[in-house]
Amino acid sequence: MTNRELRSRQKAALETPTCFSPEATRDLAGALNALLADVFALYLKTKNFHWHVSGPHFRDYHLLLDEQGAQIFATTDELAERVRKVGGVTLRSIGHIARLQRILDNDADYVDPQDMLAELRDDNNALAARMREAHSLCDERGDVATASLLENYIDEAERRVWFLFEAGRRGNA
């Protein structure tokens, strides 16, 4: 068996039966994989800040970021499974995530806690906006199941934005 035949056979083994056209599958899987890469990037950044937060509000911020990280991570499996259900293939590696992610990493040795909260607030806000874009695509392609899932994730992201904004406020500002 040639390499080409083997690759064709392997690809056929992953073709999930779906009611979506090949174009819709391509578009939906592409949008969801990009979202999934962003979710993994945001999860790791949230955990990074959780592990490295310091200062007088350490306990509150540490617990908040741990809770938010768990919530973000909980979305990964359902998003990846939606990619498979619509007939696509999903992320396979950290490298794949790095190629698709739009949430920027933060590898700084030290980040001020207020800057952590602001950065995560902005990242969650951007994620919610990208989820809305994916939701519009789902509407166009008739993918009501993914659209419904995204509605809940948008609400969760907006709640994280709200909490990060309020936790990061100084005084009565």
PyMOL commands that set and color helices and strands:
alter all, ss='L'
color gray80, all
select helices_A, chain A and resi 3-13+22-52+58-85+94-100+113-141+144-167
alter helices_A, ss='H'
color red, helices_A
deselect
rebuild
show_as cartoon
